[in-house]
Amino acid sequence: MRNTRFEAAKILVGPLAAALVLATPACLVQKVTHTQPPNRSAPALDATLPELLAKIDAWAASIHTMTATVDLTPSAGSVYSGVIKEYHDVRGFILLEKPTTLRLLGQAPVVRTTIFDMVSQGDGFRLYIPSKQKFIIGSTTAQRPVKNSLENLRPQHILQALLVPAVDAEHEAAFGEKVERTPDGQRYYIVDIVELQPGNHLSLRRKVWFDRATLELSRVQFYDAGGACTEDVQYAKYQDFQGVRYPSEVVLDRPEDDYRVAITVEKAVFNQPIPPERFELKQPEGSELLDLNAPQAGDSR
């Protein structure tokens, strides 16, 4: 598991200037070296743990619905590349409503035909892939080996990346870390959010990173009960969308699922009502139904 994406700082060393005078053996060799100091980061701002927790809760409280036009870009080795790489890029349309409802429709460039249409509602999701004439349903936790990477799409992964959860004061606790300087010269506050498990065992649930130069939320890492990082999301290029400050670049990394996708927000409207029927996704006539919750041959259940 990759802990950070920070590159090593580069120190630029100028060329050596040497003057060799060969007129007499007694002459000396003179070496002159010019160095350039590494780039300086912006001054660090101070914040207490309660202030950082308040920022997390404020982010969560500021968003109830979201309607957005986005661009989706794949990364090498990504299962999403099975959806996106064939088309080089995908224009996406997002409808989001807290706490668990999301619809994401992806279109091919230029011709704008639908590549996929997927909905997550509560504990279940639906995914339609027109080119394969497949309609996939299942619980948000359902996993099954599939031959086509299109079938690995899960809308709840996108939903979790776009909505940073608030801290549950009844079941979660938090403590802070201060990163003075990473290899690239950046400084961060990290809020570790843990959950109390039976037997007084603490389980890490999330690590929330704040850039100390701006105190803006820059990264969230999600963990499962076994301590594995299931999702790593980075946020950048914040913009003001009609009063809601939100990152225009969101990079989602799912290490265990071996995919990574970048979401660039082109347009976004927040906290406007969305009709419930816009989250309805029915199986098209003639499509093949694949139920990931249905027992397979050889299942013991």
SEBA-723491 format. One record per residue (C-alpha): residue in three letters; x, y, z. Coordinates in steps of 0.2 Angstrom, whole numbers, padded with zeros to 4 digits, always signed. Last residue first. Example, Ala and Ser with C-alpha at 12.3 -4.5 7.8 and 13.67 -1.06 7.14 Angstrom:
2
ser+0068-0005+0036ala+0062-0022+0039
// end
This chain:
301
arg-0125-0106+0003ser-0112-0118-0002asp-0109-0110-0019gly-0104-0123-0032ala-0115-0116-0046gln-0118-0098-0042pro-0130-0091-0029ala-0138-0074-0033asn-0131-0059-0025leu-0122-0053-0040asp-0138-0053-0051leu-0134-0052-0069leu-0149-0048-0080glu-0146-0049-0099ser-0154-0034-0109gly-0168-0037-0121glu-0180-0024-0113pro-0170-0011-0102gln-0169-0015-0084lys-0175+0000-0074leu-0164+0014-0067glu-0173+0027-0056phe-0163+0040-0048arg-0171+0054-0059glu-0188+0048-0052pro-0184+0055-0035pro-0184+0073-0042ile-0168+0082-0037pro-0170+0097-0025gln-0155+0110-0026asn-0141+0109-0013phe-0126+0110-0025val-0124+0114-0043ala-0108+0109-0052lys-0099+0112-0068glu-0083+0105-0075val-0078+0094-0060thr-0063+0084-0065ile-0063+0066-0059ala-0048+0055-0059val-0049+0036-0059arg-0039+0023-0051tyr-0041+0004-0051asp-0033-0011-0043asp-0048-0017-0032glu-0037-0018-0017pro-0029-0002-0021arg-0044+0008-0024asp-0038+0026-0029leu-0050+0041-0032val-0043+0057-0039val-0054+0072-0036glu-0051+0088-0045ser-0063+0103-0045pro-0062+0103-0026tyr-0077+0111-0018arg-0081+0128-0010val-0100+0130-0009gly-0107+0147-0012gln-0112+0146-0030phe-0098+0134-0034asp-0082+0142-0027gln-0067+0132-0033tyr-0054+0121-0025lys-0040+0115-0036ala-0036+0099-0027tyr-0043+0083-0018gln-0035+0066-0015val-0045+0050-0012asp-0037+0034-0006glu-0050+0019-0004thr-0048+0002+0004cys-0033+0005+0015ala-0031-0012+0025gly-0033-0011+0044gly-0043-0027+0046ala-0059-0018+0049asp-0058-0008+0033tyr-0049+0008+0030phe-0053+0024+0021gln-0040+0037+0016val-0045+0055+0014arg-0034+0069+0006ser-0032+0087+0003leu-0044+0096+0015glu-0040+0114+0015leu-0030+0121+0030thr-0021+0133+0016ala-0003+0130+0019arg-0006+0117+0032asp-0014+0105+0019phe-0026+0095+0028trp-0026+0076+0028val-0041+0065+0034lys-0036+0047+0040arg-0051+0036+0041arg-0058+0020+0050leu-0044+0014+0061ser-0050+0001+0073leu-0048+0002+0092his-0051-0014+0102asn-0060-0011+0119gly-0066-0030+0118pro-0079-0026+0105gln-0074-0012+0093leu-0071+0007+0096glu-0070+0016+0080val-0055+0027+0075ile-0053+0043+0065asp-0035+0049+0063val-0034+0068+0059ile-0018+0072+0049tyr-0011+0090+0048tyr+0000+0093+0034arg+0017+0101+0028gln+0024+0100+0010gly+0042+0101+0006asp+0042+0088-0008pro+0050+0075+0004thr+0037+0078+0017arg+0039+0092+0030glu+0032+0095+0048val+0018+0081+0047lys+0007+0085+0063glu-0004+0071+0069gly-0021+0072+0077phe-0033+0061+0087ala-0051+0056+0084ala-0065+0046+0092glu-0079+0037+0084his-0095+0028+0090glu-0106+0042+0097ala-0097+0057+0090asp-0099+0050+0072val-0086+0061+0063ala-0093+0068+0047pro-0092+0058+0031val-0083+0066+0015leu-0095+0065+0001leu-0087+0064-0016ala-0075+0050-0013gln-0089+0039-0004leu-0101+0042-0019ile-0088+0037-0032his-0085+0020-0023gln-0104+0018-0020pro-0106+0019-0039arg-0097+0002-0041leu-0090-0003-0058asn-0083-0021-0058glu-0094-0026-0072leu-0085-0015-0085ser-0069-0025-0081asn-0076-0040-0091lys-0073-0058-0086val-0080-0056-0068pro-0075-0063-0051arg-0088-0059-0039gln-0090-0045-0026ala-0106-0039-0017thr-0103-0026-0004thr-0115-0013-0012ser-0128-0026-0014gly-0132-0032-0032ile-0138-0028-0049ile-0130-0029-0066phe-0140-0025-0082lys-0130-0031-0097gln-0133-0027-0116lys-0114-0027-0118ser-0113-0011-0127pro-0127-0004-0117ile-0119-0007-0100tyr-0132-0004-0086leu-0127-0004-0068arg-0139-0006-0052phe-0134-0004-0034gly-0140-0009-0017asp-0137-0005+0001gly-0145+0012+0001gln-0147+0018-0017ser-0132+0017-0029val-0136+0020-0048met-0127+0016-0064asp-0127+0021-0082phe-0113+0015-0093ile-0106+0019-0111thr-0120+0030-0116thr-0117+0038-0134arg-0110+0056-0133val-0104+0055-0152val-0089+0067-0148pro-0083+0058-0132ala-0092+0043-0126gln-0104+0045-0112gly-0105+0040-0093leu-0120+0041-0082leu-0118+0042-0063arg-0132+0041-0051leu-0130+0043-0033thr-0140+0039-0017thr-0132+0035+0000pro-0133+0050+0012lys-0136+0061+0005glu-0141+0065-0013leu-0130+0064-0029leu-0133+0066-0047ile-0118+0065-0058phe-0116+0067-0077gly-0100+0060-0085arg-0090+0064-0100val-0078+0050-0103asp-0060+0050-0109his-0049+0039-0121tyr-0064+0030-0127glu-0057+0013-0126lys-0048+0019-0110ile-0064+0023-0101val-0074+0007-0097gly-0060-0006-0097ser-0049+0008-0090tyr-0060+0008-0075val-0051-0008-0070ser-0036+0003-0068gly-0018-0003-0073ala-0014+0013-0081ser-0025+0027-0075pro-0042+0033-0081thr-0049+0050-0084leu-0067+0055-0080asp-0073+0072-0085val-0087+0079-0075thr-0104+0088-0076ala-0112+0090-0059thr-0128+0089-0049met-0125+0088-0030thr-0137+0086-0016his-0135+0089+0003ile-0118+0096+0004ser-0113+0109+0017ala-0115+0098+0032ala-0101+0086+0027trp-0089+0099+0024ala-0093+0108+0040asp-0091+0091+0050ile-0073+0090+0043lys-0069+0108+0046ala-0076+0106+0064leu-0064+0091+0066leu-0050+0102+0061glu-0054+0116+0073pro-0056+0103+0087leu-0039+0096+0083thr-0031+0113+0084ala-0025+0123+0069asp-0010+0133+0064leu-0005+0139+0047ala+0011+0134+0038pro+0021+0147+0028ala+0020+0142+0009ser+0033+0130+0003arg+0051+0135-0002asn+0058+0128-0018pro+0075+0119-0016pro+0090+0130-0015gln+0101+0132-0030thr+0119+0128-0030his+0134+0134-0040thr+0150+0125-0038val+0168+0132-0042lys+0183+0121-0043gln+0201+0128-0044val+0215+0117-0049leu+0232+0123-0043cys+0248+0128-0053ala+0264+0121-0047pro+0267+0110-0061thr+0269+0125-0073ala+0260+0131-0089leu+0246+0119-0087val+0232+0130-0080leu+0216+0120-0076ala+0201+0131-0073ala+0186+0121-0067ala+0168+0127-0067leu+0156+0113-0061pro+0139+0114-0068gly+0124+0120-0057val+0116+0108-0044leu+0097+0108-0044ile+0091+0100-0028lys+0075+0090-0032ala+0063+0085-0018ala+0057+0067-0018glu+0040+0065-0025phe+0025+0064-0013arg+0011+0051-0018thr+0009+0045+0000asn+0006+0029+0010arg+0006+0016-0005met+0000+0000+0000
// end
